[in-house]
Amino acid sequence: MSVDNYNQKAFTREAVRRYLESLNGHKTNHLYDLVIEETERGMILEVLKWCKGNRTNAADLLGITRTTLRNKMRKLKINSS
């Protein structure tokens, strides 16, 4: 396992643990959807920033098609700018 892969896994687990602790015993629904959506949103925003807004380059870096990227951006309400 690479150091980067380990760090990402550890970071994700820590973020979920902190979120659960912050609930202070309150119930939550749809945790999986929340984590996936926020992870996807953050990743797309950072990759678009890295690629200076170039969707073709961003899609290539993400390993998805431009159409898939556009659909995800629409679903996540990410502006094209």
Secondary structure as the mmCIF struct_conf table of DSSP 4:
data_model
#
loop_
_struct_conf.conf_type_id
_struct_conf.id
_struct_conf.beg_label_comp_id
_struct_conf.beg_label_asym_id
_struct_conf.beg_label_seq_id
_struct_conf.end_label_comp_id
_struct_conf.end_label_asym_id
_struct_conf.end_label_seq_id
HELX_RH_AL_P HELX_RH_AL_P1 VAL A 3 SER A 22
TURN_TY1_P TURN_TY1_P1 LEU A 23 GLY A 25
BEND BEND1 ASN A 29 ASN A 29
HELX_RH_AL_P HELX_RH_AL_P2 LEU A 31 TRP A 50
TURN_TY1_P TURN_TY1_P2 CYS A 51 GLY A 53
HELX_RH_AL_P HELX_RH_AL_P3 ARG A 55 LEU A 62
TURN_TY1_P TURN_TY1_P3 GLY A 63 GLY A 63
BEND BEND2 ILE A 64 ILE A 64
HELX_RH_AL_P HELX_RH_AL_P4 ARG A 66 LYS A 75
TURN_TY1_P TURN_TY1_P4 LEU A 76 LYS A 77
#
